Amino acid sequence: MEEFFLAMKLVFSVAVVGILSWILSVYGNLWHESQRVRKRLQMQGLHHPPSFLHGNLPDMQRIQSQAKAASTCNSNHSDQFLAHDYTTTLFPYFEHWRKQYGTLLLLLIY
């Protein structure tokens, strides 16, 4: 009977160690992968740290407010060219990112 309890303790210990090592390896792989992706993005010129809850919404709002301020300053000119390109009006951050990072980034977004 004593040998049975010893065998059960051994099996339980091996199972606990196995589960803990699996959890640590999964966490390590996920962390390592995210660090690798972050390093590659930094090598390409994207140095802004991501925000967990907000993403890039503050940047998008800042770019929209700058575009709105620029459009109100330019609206006083009557000789301004009228274009029917609504995407730069509605999504000025796409235009900003295209100028900053190139067209390849926009292909990755879509």
All heavy atoms as an XYZ file, in Angstrom:
911
protein
N       0.823     -1.190      0.000
C       0.000      0.000      0.000
C       0.869      1.256      0.000
O       0.531      2.231     -0.643
C      -0.888     -0.050      1.247
C      -1.955      0.974      1.252
S      -3.136      0.541     -0.004
C      -4.539      1.342      0.590
N       1.941      1.189      0.727
C       2.846      2.331      0.798
C       3.511      2.580     -0.551
O       3.745      3.722     -0.927
C       3.905      2.050      1.874
C       4.595      3.294      2.354
C       5.474      2.977      3.542
O       4.949      2.535      4.575
O       6.682      3.169      3.391
N       3.779      1.522     -1.297
C       4.392      1.653     -2.616
C       3.417      2.320     -3.599
O       3.833      3.089     -4.471
C       4.813      0.291     -3.143
C       5.936     -0.342     -2.353
C       6.187     -1.767     -2.780
O       5.461     -2.280     -3.646
O       7.119     -2.355     -2.235
N       2.125      2.039     -3.418
C       1.123      2.645     -4.284
C       1.074      4.164     -4.086
O       1.028      4.929     -5.048
C      -0.248      2.021     -3.996
C      -1.365      2.661     -4.769
C      -1.501      2.421     -6.132
C      -2.265      3.512     -4.151
C      -2.522      2.999     -6.853
C      -3.288      4.105     -4.859
C      -3.415      3.850     -6.212
N       1.083      4.618     -2.823
C       1.076      6.053     -2.541
C       2.352      6.724     -3.031
O       2.321      7.859     -3.520
C       0.881      6.311     -1.045
C      -0.526      6.042     -0.583
C      -0.758      5.155      0.460
C      -1.609      6.671     -1.183
C      -2.049      4.908      0.893
C      -2.901      6.426     -0.753
C      -3.117      5.543      0.289
N       3.467      6.048     -2.931
C       4.730      6.589     -3.425
C       4.679      6.731     -4.951
O       5.118      7.748     -5.509
C       5.887      5.672     -3.011
C       7.283      6.163     -3.362
C       7.581      7.476     -2.675
C       8.309      5.115     -2.975
N       4.101      5.721     -5.632
C       3.972      5.783     -7.087
C       3.010      6.905     -7.494
O       3.261      7.628     -8.471
C       3.488      4.446     -7.631
N       1.926      7.086     -6.751
C       0.974      8.154     -7.047
C       1.616      9.532     -6.847
O       1.388     10.452     -7.639
C      -0.277      8.030     -6.171
C      -1.160      6.852     -6.549
S      -1.713      6.903     -8.258
C      -2.801      8.288     -8.194
N       2.411      9.692     -5.798
C       3.111     10.959     -5.574
C       4.087     11.239     -6.714
O       4.211     12.374     -7.170
C       3.864     10.927     -4.246
C       2.997     11.069     -3.037
C       3.848     11.085     -1.780
C       3.015     11.182     -0.529
N       3.842     11.184      0.683
N       4.762     10.203     -7.163
C       5.719     10.355     -8.252
C       5.007     10.749     -9.548
O       5.445     11.670    -10.250
C       6.507      9.056     -8.447
C       7.576      9.080     -9.528
C       8.656     10.076     -9.171
C       8.146      7.701     -9.725
N       3.890     10.106     -9.859
C       3.129     10.432    -11.061
C       2.577     11.851    -10.970
O       2.642     12.623    -11.938
C       1.991      9.400    -11.273
C       1.009      9.870    -12.320
C       2.563      8.052    -11.629
N       2.060     12.228     -9.817
C       1.526     13.575     -9.627
C       2.631     14.625     -9.774
O       2.428     15.655    -10.420
C       0.861     13.678     -8.241
C       0.264     15.025     -7.980
C      -0.899     15.426     -8.625
C       0.867     15.901     -7.095
C      -1.446     16.665     -8.386
C       0.327     17.139     -6.849
C      -0.837     17.527     -7.489
N       3.791     14.373     -9.214
C       4.912     15.309     -9.314
C       5.363     15.468    -10.759
O       5.625     16.583    -11.225
C       6.088     14.830     -8.457
O       5.728     14.763     -7.111
N       5.458     14.354    -11.482
C       5.867     14.419    -12.886
C       4.816     15.189    -13.698
O       5.164     15.999    -14.566
C       6.103     12.997    -13.441
C       6.240     13.018    -14.945
C       7.325     12.374    -12.793
N       3.539     14.956    -13.405
C       2.479     15.655    -14.124
C       2.529     17.159    -13.845
O       2.398     17.978    -14.763
C       1.115     15.090    -13.740
N       2.730     17.552    -12.600
C       2.805     18.976    -12.251
C       4.003     19.631    -12.914
O       3.899     20.720    -13.495
C       2.841     19.158    -10.719
C       3.218     20.577    -10.340
C       1.494     18.795    -10.113
N       5.146     18.973    -12.871
C       6.338     19.517    -13.516
C       6.138     19.612    -15.028
O       6.525     20.601    -15.658
C       7.580     18.664    -13.158
C       8.770     19.031    -14.027
C       7.927     18.825    -11.692
N       5.504     18.631    -15.620
C       5.238     18.658    -17.056
C       4.310     19.797    -17.451
O       4.549     20.501    -18.439
N       3.241     19.970    -16.683
C       2.295     21.047    -16.994
C       2.947     22.414    -16.817
O       2.787     23.302    -17.666
C       1.029     20.905    -16.119
C       0.229     19.686    -16.559
C       0.167     22.157    -16.178
C      -0.928     19.334    -15.647
N       3.699     22.596    -15.744
C       4.371     23.871    -15.526
C       5.413     24.162    -16.604
O       5.529     25.290    -17.083
C       5.021     23.906    -14.149
C       4.065     24.040    -12.962
C       4.842     23.985    -11.654
C       3.274     25.327    -13.058
N       6.151     23.153    -17.018
C       7.149     23.381    -18.067
C       6.475     23.671    -19.404
O       6.956     24.500    -20.181
C       8.090     22.186    -18.182
O       7.385     21.038    -18.593
N       5.331     23.063    -19.677
C       4.598     23.349    -20.904
C       4.079     24.786    -20.888
O       4.184     25.497    -21.892
C       3.437     22.364    -21.057
C       2.606     22.648    -22.275
C       2.903     22.359    -23.570
C       1.339     23.315    -22.298
N       1.904     22.787    -24.400
C       0.923     23.390    -23.643
C       0.523     23.846    -21.315
C      -0.263     23.977    -24.014
C      -0.667     24.432    -21.701
C      -1.044     24.489    -23.032
N       3.532     25.227    -19.752
C       3.037     26.608    -19.635
C       4.179     27.595    -19.836
O       4.045     28.586    -20.556
C       2.332     26.818    -18.278
C       1.007     26.067    -18.250
C       2.118     28.299    -17.988
C       0.331     26.049    -16.894
N       5.323     27.339    -19.218
C       6.470     28.227    -19.381
C       6.990     28.245    -20.809
O       7.389     29.292    -21.326
C       7.585     27.838    -18.411
C       7.333     28.173    -16.943
C       8.446     27.607    -16.071
C       7.207     29.669    -16.755
N       6.988     27.112    -21.478
C       7.476     27.084    -22.857
C       6.519     27.817    -23.792
O       6.953     28.541    -24.696
C       7.687     25.649    -23.321
O       6.455     24.985    -23.478
N       5.202     27.662    -23.592
C       4.232     28.384    -24.419
C       4.363     29.886    -24.192
O       4.401     30.672    -25.141
C       2.792     27.904    -24.125
C       1.760     28.831    -24.740
C       2.605     26.488    -24.634
N       4.459     30.308    -22.941
C       4.628     31.727    -22.630
C       5.931     32.259    -23.215
O       5.958     33.344    -23.801
C       4.593     31.941    -21.119
C       4.880     33.361    -20.715
C       3.914     34.348    -20.882
C       6.112     33.722    -20.182
C       4.167     35.646    -20.517
C       6.372     35.023    -19.826
C       5.397     35.988    -19.991
O       5.662     37.271    -19.638
N       6.993     31.499    -23.090
C       8.277     31.915    -23.641
C       8.241     32.051    -25.147
O       8.780     33.002    -25.714
N       7.597     31.107    -25.829
C       7.495     31.185    -27.281
C       6.656     32.378    -27.721
O       6.999     33.070    -28.683
C       6.906     29.900    -27.855
C       7.900     28.756    -27.813
O       9.101     28.969    -27.750
N       7.378     27.549    -27.830
N       5.547     32.648    -27.035
C       4.718     33.797    -27.383
C       5.471     35.100    -27.147
O       5.415     36.021    -27.962
C       3.410     33.776    -26.585
C       2.427     32.676    -26.936
C       1.233     32.717    -25.992
C       1.979     32.791    -28.371
N       6.155     35.221    -26.043
C       6.913     36.425    -25.745
C       8.044     36.607    -26.745
O       8.267     37.709    -27.245
C       7.465     36.358    -24.324
C       8.257     37.574    -23.958
C       7.764     38.777    -23.553
C       9.671     37.697    -23.989
N       8.792     39.642    -23.326
C       9.977     39.005    -23.586
C      10.698     36.822    -24.310
C      11.274     39.457    -23.500
C      11.990     37.290    -24.227
C      12.281     38.585    -23.822
N       8.746     35.522    -27.039
C       9.859     35.592    -27.993
C       9.355     35.990    -29.376
O       9.994     36.806    -30.063
C      10.591     34.252    -28.048
C      11.724     34.208    -29.011
N      12.841     34.987    -28.851
C      11.898     33.516    -30.153
C      13.668     34.765    -29.863
N      13.112     33.870    -30.667
N       8.230     35.468    -29.792
C       7.671     35.806    -31.100
C       7.278     37.279    -31.158
O       7.554     37.961    -32.146
C       6.459     34.925    -31.403
C       5.816     35.190    -32.734
C       6.677     34.775    -33.914
O       7.583     33.940    -33.743
O       6.439     35.299    -35.008
N       6.655     37.785    -30.113
C       6.263     39.194    -30.115
C       7.489     40.096    -30.114
O       7.492     41.146    -30.767
C       5.365     39.511    -28.922
O       6.093     39.396    -27.718
N       8.537     39.712    -29.406
C       9.767     40.509    -29.408
C      10.428     40.473    -30.781
O      10.996     41.469    -31.235
C      10.740     40.011    -28.338
C      10.271     40.251    -26.936
C      10.139     41.728    -26.593
O      10.553     42.607    -27.325
N       9.513     41.996    -25.472
N      10.371     39.342    -31.448
C      10.965     39.229    -32.783
C      10.221     40.123    -33.776
O      10.838     40.850    -34.565
C      10.917     37.776    -33.258
C      11.648     37.532    -34.578
C      11.496     36.096    -35.024
N      10.128     35.748    -35.335
C       9.533     36.027    -36.498
N      10.178     36.662    -37.446
N       8.278     35.667    -36.703
N       8.893     40.125    -33.704
C       8.100     40.972    -34.593
C       8.355     42.443    -34.287
O       8.519     43.269    -35.194
C       6.600     40.626    -34.470
C       5.729     41.658    -35.166
C       6.339     39.246    -35.014
N       8.414     42.803    -33.015
C       8.684     44.186    -32.631
C      10.054     44.635    -33.125
O      10.214     45.750    -33.613
C       8.596     44.339    -31.117
C       8.812     45.777    -30.656
C       8.589     45.940    -29.178
N       7.163     45.760    -28.931
C       6.672     45.170    -27.854
N       7.464     44.706    -26.937
N       5.382     45.045    -27.699
N      11.047     43.757    -33.049
C      12.389     44.099    -33.518
C      12.401     44.324    -35.032
O      13.034     45.262    -35.522
C      13.372     42.991    -33.145
C      14.795     43.294    -33.496
C      15.715     42.175    -33.042
C      17.144     42.463    -33.438
N      18.034     41.385    -33.035
N      11.677     43.484    -35.779
C      11.619     43.648    -37.231
C      10.906     44.943    -37.604
O      11.299     45.626    -38.548
C      10.927     42.460    -37.876
C      11.790     41.193    -37.792
C      11.202     40.073    -38.543
N      11.367     40.330    -39.980
C      10.792     39.622    -40.920
N      10.006     38.609    -40.588
N      10.981     39.892    -42.184
N       9.847     45.302    -36.870
C       9.155     46.556    -37.137
C      10.048     47.754    -36.830
O      10.039     48.747    -37.555
C       7.862     46.636    -36.333
C       6.736     45.726    -36.808
C       5.573     45.784    -35.826
C       6.285     46.097    -38.192
N      10.835     47.665    -35.763
C      11.753     48.752    -35.430
C      12.841     48.885    -36.485
O      13.272     49.999    -36.791
C      12.364     48.535    -34.055
C      11.392     48.796    -32.925
C      11.986     48.492    -31.570
O      13.072     47.937    -31.464
N      11.269     48.846    -30.523
N      13.282     47.779    -37.055
C      14.287     47.840    -38.116
C      13.704     48.515    -39.359
O      14.440     49.136    -40.134
C      14.782     46.439    -38.472
C      15.701     45.849    -37.434
S      16.151     44.113    -37.677
C      16.324     43.951    -39.419
N      12.387     48.444    -39.552
C      11.737     49.058    -40.703
C      11.327     50.502    -40.440
O      10.785     51.159    -41.314
C      10.511     48.239    -41.110
C      10.868     46.877    -41.614
C       9.648     46.026    -41.874
O       8.524     46.487    -41.773
N       9.871     44.772    -42.203
N      11.561     50.989    -39.221
C      11.288     52.389    -38.932
C      10.062     52.653    -38.094
O       9.705     53.797    -37.871
N       9.389     51.633    -37.621
C       8.214     51.813    -36.765
C       8.666     51.718    -35.310
O       8.814     50.636    -34.765
C       7.158     50.748    -37.062
C       6.624     50.744    -38.484
C       5.752     49.533    -38.713
C       5.882     52.009    -38.770
N       8.856     52.878    -34.683
C       9.438     52.889    -33.343
C       8.428     53.156    -32.235
O       8.798     53.204    -31.078
C      10.546     53.949    -33.268
C      11.694     53.647    -34.168
N      12.587     52.633    -33.928
C      12.074     54.207    -35.344
C      13.481     52.584    -34.894
N      13.188     53.531    -35.774
N       7.174     53.364    -32.582
C       6.182     53.664    -31.557
C       5.800     52.396    -30.815
O       5.445     51.397    -31.425
C       4.938     54.287    -32.180
C       5.218     55.584    -32.865
N       5.516     56.729    -32.174
C       5.274     55.912    -34.173
C       5.723     57.707    -33.027
N       5.583     57.229    -34.251
N       5.839     52.426    -29.489
C       5.406     51.231    -28.751
C       3.897     51.073    -28.848
O       3.162     52.068    -28.822
C       5.836     51.534    -27.307
C       5.903     53.015    -27.234
C       6.291     53.488    -28.608
N       3.419     49.856    -29.001
C       1.973     49.669    -29.117
C       1.285     49.889    -27.785
O       1.835     49.617    -26.727
C       1.847     48.214    -29.565
C       3.077     47.561    -29.042
C       4.159     48.611    -29.086
N       0.073     50.378    -27.838
C      -0.742     50.543    -26.652
C      -1.696     49.360    -26.584
O      -2.403     49.071    -27.552
C      -1.521     51.854    -26.723
O      -2.420     51.932    -25.651
N      -1.734     48.697    -25.472
C      -2.518     47.470    -25.351
C      -4.014     47.738    -25.516
O      -4.696     47.041    -26.254
C      -2.244     46.797    -24.011
C      -3.036     45.547    -23.790
C      -2.780     44.414    -24.533
C      -4.042     45.511    -22.856
C      -3.507     43.249    -24.348
C      -4.784     44.361    -22.658
C      -4.503     43.232    -23.395
N      -4.530     48.761    -24.849
C      -5.966     48.996    -24.875
C      -6.412     49.897    -26.021
O      -7.503     49.733    -26.548
C      -6.419     49.612    -23.549
C      -6.248     48.715    -22.329
C      -6.639     49.464    -21.074
C      -7.071     47.455    -22.466
N      -5.578     50.849    -26.424
C      -6.008     51.843    -27.396
C      -5.433     51.647    -28.783
O      -5.891     52.279    -29.731
C      -5.651     53.243    -26.906
C      -6.285     53.584    -25.603
N      -7.639     53.789    -25.464
C      -5.762     53.731    -24.370
C      -7.904     54.065    -24.204
N      -6.796     54.024    -23.517
N      -4.427     50.820    -28.948
C      -3.826     50.619    -30.260
C      -3.224     51.910    -30.783
O      -2.490     52.593    -30.081
N      -3.550     52.295    -32.006
C      -3.026     53.532    -32.569
C      -4.121     54.597    -32.688
O      -3.994     55.529    -33.467
C      -2.358     53.277    -33.920
C      -3.304     52.701    -34.930
O      -4.420     52.317    -34.599
N      -2.878     52.645    -36.168
N      -5.183     54.483    -31.919
C      -6.265     55.460    -31.967
C      -5.813     56.871    -31.593
O      -6.226     57.837    -32.245
C      -7.428     55.027    -31.080
C      -8.273     53.888    -31.625
C      -9.360     53.513    -30.636
C      -8.878     54.254    -32.944
N      -4.970     57.069    -30.561
C      -4.527     58.436    -30.279
C      -3.776     59.062    -31.454
O      -3.969     60.243    -31.745
C      -3.620     58.282    -29.061
C      -4.081     57.039    -28.393
C      -4.534     56.145    -29.506
N      -2.946     58.295    -32.141
C      -2.244     58.814    -33.311
C      -3.224     59.169    -34.414
O      -3.086     60.202    -35.077
C      -1.235     57.790    -33.843
C      -0.048     57.616    -32.931
O       0.243     58.552    -32.160
O       0.578     56.544    -32.995
N      -4.217     58.330    -34.632
C      -5.202     58.583    -35.676
C      -6.002     59.846    -35.359
O      -6.267     60.664    -36.249
C      -6.126     57.376    -35.835
C      -5.417     56.154    -36.383
S      -6.370     54.640    -36.256
C      -7.651     54.925    -37.439
N      -6.385     60.039    -34.111
C      -7.138     61.225    -33.734
C      -6.283     62.485    -33.867
O      -6.777     63.531    -34.304
C      -7.654     61.087    -32.301
C      -8.737     60.043    -32.173
C      -9.081     59.740    -30.733
O      -8.358     60.110    -29.815
N     -10.198     59.047    -30.533
N      -5.009     62.383    -33.525
C      -4.107     63.524    -33.660
C      -3.962     63.914    -35.125
O      -4.040     65.092    -35.478
C      -2.734     63.196    -33.059
C      -1.719     64.326    -33.174
C      -0.366     63.912    -32.640
N       0.130     62.643    -33.169
C       0.706     62.506    -34.364
N       0.859     63.535    -35.146
N       1.133     61.323    -34.758
N      -3.791     62.934    -36.002
C      -3.632     63.207    -37.430
C      -4.918     63.794    -38.003
O      -4.887     64.722    -38.816
C      -3.212     61.929    -38.173
C      -1.790     61.524    -37.762
C      -3.282     62.115    -39.679
C      -1.379     60.148    -38.233
N      -6.082     63.295    -37.568
C      -7.356     63.838    -38.055
C      -7.541     65.281    -37.612
O      -8.001     66.120    -38.392
C      -8.519     62.987    -37.555
C      -8.744     61.747    -38.363
C      -9.939     60.953    -37.875
O     -10.271     60.973    -36.699
N     -10.574     60.237    -38.783
N      -7.189     65.586    -36.364
C      -7.344     66.972    -35.907
C      -6.379     67.901    -36.635
O      -6.733     69.040    -36.953
C      -7.150     67.069    -34.394
O      -5.820     66.737    -34.042
N      -5.159     67.432    -36.931
C      -4.225     68.247    -37.697
C      -4.739     68.478    -39.114
O      -4.627     69.580    -39.652
C      -2.849     67.584    -37.746
C      -2.102     67.633    -36.441
C      -0.802     66.839    -36.491
O      -0.531     66.120    -37.454
N      -0.006     66.960    -35.438
N      -5.308     67.458    -39.729
C      -5.845     67.603    -41.084
C      -7.047     68.541    -41.090
O      -7.214     69.340    -42.013
C      -6.234     66.238    -41.641
N      -7.884     68.458    -40.065
C      -9.040     69.347    -39.993
C      -8.593     70.792    -39.799
O      -9.134     71.707    -40.420
C      -9.958     68.928    -38.851
C     -11.273     69.686    -38.835
C     -12.159     69.203    -37.718
C     -12.735     67.860    -38.125
N     -13.750     67.393    -37.178
N      -7.577     71.005    -38.959
C      -7.062     72.358    -38.754
C      -6.435     72.892    -40.034
O      -6.605     74.073    -40.375
C      -6.053     72.359    -37.623
N      -5.722     72.043    -40.757
C      -5.108     72.471    -42.017
C      -6.169     72.774    -43.066
O      -6.016     73.711    -43.855
C      -4.149     71.404    -42.525
N      -7.250     72.028    -43.093
C      -8.296     72.272    -44.091
C      -9.056     73.556    -43.786
O      -9.494     74.249    -44.700
C      -9.244     71.087    -44.178
O     -10.022     70.996    -43.009
N      -9.236     73.893    -42.506
C      -9.918     75.147    -42.181
C      -9.035     76.340    -42.520
O      -9.546     77.383    -42.913
C     -10.321     75.205    -40.695
O      -9.159     75.023    -39.892
C     -11.347     74.144    -40.374
N      -7.734     76.206    -42.375
C      -6.827     77.291    -42.755
C      -6.809     77.471    -44.263
O      -6.707     78.589    -44.758
C      -5.402     77.011    -42.262
S      -5.240     77.090    -40.482
N      -6.901     76.396    -45.015
C      -6.847     76.460    -46.474
C      -8.207     76.732    -47.110
O      -8.289     76.957    -48.305
C      -6.280     75.160    -47.045
C      -4.819     74.973    -46.683
O      -4.119     75.936    -46.417
N      -4.379     73.734    -46.663
N      -9.284     76.696    -46.362
C     -10.612     76.862    -46.952
C     -10.902     78.312    -47.308
O     -11.868     78.592    -47.995
C     -11.683     76.332    -46.003
O     -11.694     77.119    -44.827
N     -10.096     79.252    -46.853
C     -10.316     80.663    -47.150
C      -9.925     81.019    -48.583
O     -10.318     82.058    -49.078
C      -9.537     81.537    -46.170
C     -10.002     81.329    -44.747
O     -11.134     80.938    -44.521
N      -9.133     81.585    -43.796
N      -9.173     80.187    -49.258
C      -8.729     80.455    -50.615
C      -9.816     80.023    -51.599
O     -10.232     78.874    -51.611
C      -7.424     79.713    -50.916
C      -6.300     80.137    -50.026
N      -6.138     79.642    -48.754
C      -5.286     81.024    -50.218
C      -5.077     80.184    -48.197
N      -4.541     81.031    -49.072
N     -10.264     80.956    -52.441
C     -11.320     80.621    -53.390
C     -10.795     79.925    -54.633
O     -11.559     79.314    -55.363
C     -12.069     81.893    -53.797
O     -11.150     82.784    -54.421
N      -9.484     80.009    -54.898
C      -8.919     79.381    -56.083
C      -8.416     77.963    -55.805
O      -7.675     77.405    -56.591
C      -7.789     80.242    -56.651
C      -6.662     80.432    -55.649
O      -6.893     80.199    -54.446
O      -5.558     80.828    -56.087
N      -8.842     77.403    -54.708
C      -8.393     76.067    -54.328
C      -9.005     75.020    -55.259
O     -10.177     75.109    -55.631
C      -8.786     75.777    -52.887
C      -8.274     74.458    -52.368
C      -8.688     74.243    -50.911
O      -9.390     75.048    -50.345
N      -8.245     73.149    -50.350
N      -8.216     74.021    -55.620
C      -8.669     72.947    -56.501
C      -9.629     72.041    -55.740
O      -9.343     71.604    -54.633
C      -7.460     72.158    -57.005
C      -7.828     70.983    -57.850
C      -8.350     71.155    -59.117
C      -7.666     69.689    -57.375
C      -8.697     70.080    -59.900
C      -8.012     68.604    -58.149
C      -8.519     68.805    -59.411
N     -10.764     71.762    -56.348
C     -11.758     70.900    -55.722
C     -11.596     69.488    -56.266
O     -11.733     69.247    -57.454
C     -13.173     71.411    -56.024
C     -14.310     70.587    -55.453
C     -14.251     70.617    -53.929
C     -15.634     71.102    -55.929
N     -11.283     68.545    -55.387
C     -11.105     67.151    -55.784
C     -12.170     66.299    -55.114
O     -12.639     66.609    -54.025
C      -9.719     66.656    -55.401
N     -12.524     65.238    -55.774
C     -13.537     64.338    -55.234
C     -12.903     63.112    -54.607
O     -13.454     62.023    -54.680
C     -14.516     63.932    -56.336
C     -15.276     65.085    -56.870
N     -16.285     65.682    -56.170
C     -15.163     65.782    -58.026
C     -16.780     66.690    -56.871
N     -16.100     66.771    -57.996
N     -11.755     63.292    -54.006
C     -11.062     62.212    -53.316
C     -11.452     62.270    -51.844
O     -10.860     62.996    -51.062
C      -9.551     62.353    -53.498
C      -8.789     61.202    -52.884
O      -9.415     60.155    -52.604
O      -7.572     61.347    -52.667
N     -12.488     61.544    -51.486
C     -12.996     61.600    -50.124
C     -12.136     60.821    -49.131
O     -12.238     61.029    -47.933
C     -14.439     61.087    -50.068
C     -14.574     59.634    -50.429
C     -14.490     58.656    -49.460
C     -14.761     59.243    -51.744
C     -14.603     57.317    -49.782
C     -14.867     57.920    -52.075
C     -14.788     56.957    -51.099
O     -14.890     55.640    -51.424
N     -11.294     59.925    -49.608
C     -10.513     59.104    -48.683
C      -9.513     59.937    -47.893
O      -9.296     59.670    -46.715
C      -9.778     57.983    -49.419
O      -8.951     58.549    -50.425
C     -10.753     57.014    -50.036
N      -8.914     60.942    -48.511
C      -7.972     61.768    -47.761
C      -8.692     62.663    -46.769
O      -8.107     63.067    -45.768
C      -7.121     62.627    -48.708
O      -7.989     63.425    -49.508
C      -6.250     61.773    -49.584
N      -9.963     62.959    -47.019
C     -10.731     63.760    -46.077
C     -11.207     62.912    -44.903
O     -11.108     63.323    -43.749
C     -11.958     64.386    -46.774
O     -11.502     65.126    -47.896
C     -12.715     65.292    -45.833
N     -11.702     61.728    -45.195
C     -12.219     60.869    -44.130
C     -11.128     60.129    -43.370
O     -11.242     59.897    -42.165
C     -13.197     59.843    -44.718
C     -14.497     60.391    -45.254
C     -15.327     59.276    -45.862
C     -15.274     61.093    -44.171
N     -10.080     59.738    -44.081
C      -9.008     58.942    -43.481
C      -7.654     59.607    -43.732
O      -6.821     59.084    -44.466
C      -8.995     57.529    -44.061
C     -10.332     56.845    -44.041
C     -10.999     56.579    -45.221
C     -10.907     56.484    -42.847
C     -12.229     55.949    -45.202
C     -12.145     55.855    -42.825
C     -12.810     55.594    -44.004
N      -7.392     60.748    -43.118
C      -6.126     61.430    -43.391
C      -4.914     60.670    -42.857
O      -3.801     60.852    -43.338
C      -6.283     62.779    -42.686
C      -7.282     62.537    -41.623
C      -8.215     61.497    -42.180
N      -5.129     59.782    -41.905
C      -4.005     59.030    -41.367
C      -3.469     58.038    -42.393
O      -2.280     57.731    -42.385
C      -4.377     58.318    -40.060
C      -5.757     57.734    -40.031
C      -6.010     56.469    -40.519
C      -6.817     58.453    -39.507
C      -7.267     55.936    -40.498
C      -8.087     57.927    -39.477
C      -8.307     56.665    -39.971
O      -9.562     56.126    -39.952
N      -4.309     57.534    -43.309
C      -3.795     56.663    -44.366
C      -2.832     57.428    -45.268
O      -1.792     56.914    -45.667
C      -4.923     56.063    -45.198
C      -5.689     54.972    -44.502
C      -7.020     54.772    -44.792
C      -5.078     54.145    -43.587
C      -7.734     53.761    -44.160
C      -5.773     53.142    -42.956
C      -7.106     52.949    -43.231
N      -3.206     58.658    -45.592
C      -2.331     59.487    -46.427
C      -1.029     59.804    -45.689
O       0.055     59.757    -46.253
C      -3.055     60.784    -46.814
C      -2.287     61.680    -47.722
C      -2.106     61.108    -49.112
O      -2.850     60.190    -49.498
O      -1.188     61.568    -49.796
N      -1.144     60.100    -44.391
C       0.044     60.385    -43.577
C       0.968     59.175    -43.509
O       2.178     59.289    -43.685
C      -0.404     60.806    -42.170
C       0.709     61.039    -41.220
N       1.470     62.192    -41.232
C       1.221     60.264    -40.231
C       2.386     62.115    -40.291
N       2.247     60.955    -39.664
N       0.387     58.011    -43.279
C       1.203     56.793    -43.192
C       1.794     56.417    -44.536
O       2.897     55.891    -44.618
C       0.380     55.642    -42.639
C      -0.010     55.801    -41.205
C       0.638     56.535    -40.255
C      -1.133     55.230    -40.561
N      -0.026     56.453    -39.064
C      -1.114     55.660    -39.213
C      -2.162     54.406    -40.985
C      -2.071     55.273    -38.296
C      -3.121     54.028    -40.065
C      -3.072     54.455    -38.734
N       1.043     56.673    -45.631
C       1.577     56.382    -46.962
C       2.795     57.251    -47.247
O       3.793     56.785    -47.777
C       0.517     56.617    -48.036
C       0.988     56.205    -49.435
C       0.032     56.627    -50.503
N      -0.167     58.059    -50.573
C       0.688     58.910    -51.161
N       1.794     58.470    -51.696
N       0.437     60.200    -51.173
N       2.716     58.519    -46.863
C       3.863     59.410    -47.066
C       5.029     59.022    -46.168
O       6.184     59.138    -46.556
C       3.466     60.855    -46.787
C       2.570     61.442    -47.846
C       2.181     62.859    -47.480
C       1.239     63.442    -48.499
N       0.769     64.783    -48.071
N       4.730     58.566    -44.969
C       5.791     58.260    -44.002
C       6.431     56.900    -44.258
O       7.656     56.774    -44.200
C       5.231     58.308    -42.581
C       6.285     58.186    -41.515
C       5.701     58.381    -40.128
O       4.492     58.511    -39.964
N       6.560     58.406    -39.134
N       5.628     55.878    -44.544
C       6.146     54.514    -44.627
C       6.114     53.915    -46.024
O       6.648     52.837    -46.242
C       5.375     53.599    -43.680
C       5.436     54.042    -42.236
C       4.303     54.459    -41.578
C       6.644     54.057    -41.555
C       4.353     54.874    -40.266
C       6.700     54.478    -40.241
C       5.559     54.880    -39.601
O       5.615     55.288    -38.317
N       5.443     54.535    -46.959
C       5.367     54.006    -48.322
C       4.073     53.239    -48.540
O       3.265     53.038    -47.641
N       3.885     52.811    -49.767
C       2.618     52.141    -50.123
C       2.553     50.704    -49.637
O       1.481     50.141    -49.538
C       2.411     52.175    -51.638
O       3.547     51.550    -52.246
C       2.257     53.575    -52.152
N       3.677     50.110    -49.317
C       3.680     48.728    -48.854
C       2.928     48.584    -47.541
O       2.224     47.609    -47.326
C       5.110     48.213    -48.705
C       5.263     46.749    -48.300
C       4.617     45.854    -49.345
C       6.703     46.393    -48.125
N       3.020     49.573    -46.672
C       2.299     49.520    -45.393
C       0.798     49.505    -45.633
O       0.078     48.760    -44.986
C       2.684     50.707    -44.519
C       1.930     50.772    -43.187
C       2.424     49.675    -42.267
C       2.067     52.113    -42.535
N       0.318     50.288    -46.570
C      -1.116     50.306    -46.842
C      -1.582     48.984    -47.419
O      -2.700     48.549    -47.167
C      -1.462     51.449    -47.789
C      -1.305     52.842    -47.182
C      -1.675     53.900    -48.184
C      -2.157     52.975    -45.939
N      -0.741     48.314    -48.179
C      -1.115     46.996    -48.675
C      -1.226     45.998    -47.541
O      -2.066     45.113    -47.555
C      -0.088     46.507    -49.700
C      -0.040     47.286    -51.018
C       1.092     46.758    -51.881
C      -1.358     47.197    -51.739
N      -0.397     46.144    -46.499
C      -0.467     45.251    -45.352
C      -1.680     45.537    -44.494
O      -2.229     44.647    -43.864
C       0.800     45.381    -44.515
C       2.084     44.891    -45.172
C       3.275     45.204    -44.293
C       2.011     43.418    -45.467
N      -2.134     46.805    -44.454
C      -3.305     47.161    -43.665
C      -4.564     46.569    -44.274
O      -5.411     46.027    -43.599
C      -3.426     48.693    -43.541
C      -2.298     49.227    -42.663
C      -4.769     49.096    -42.949
C      -2.233     50.726    -42.594
N      -4.691     46.675    -45.580
C      -5.891     46.162    -46.238
C      -5.788     44.680    -46.329
O      -6.530     43.920    -46.500
C      -6.072     46.789    -47.619
C      -6.352     48.274    -47.565
C      -5.492     49.177    -48.135
C      -7.468     48.754    -46.925
C      -5.744     50.523    -48.096
C      -7.723     50.093    -46.873
C      -6.865     50.975    -47.466
O      -7.129     52.308    -47.412
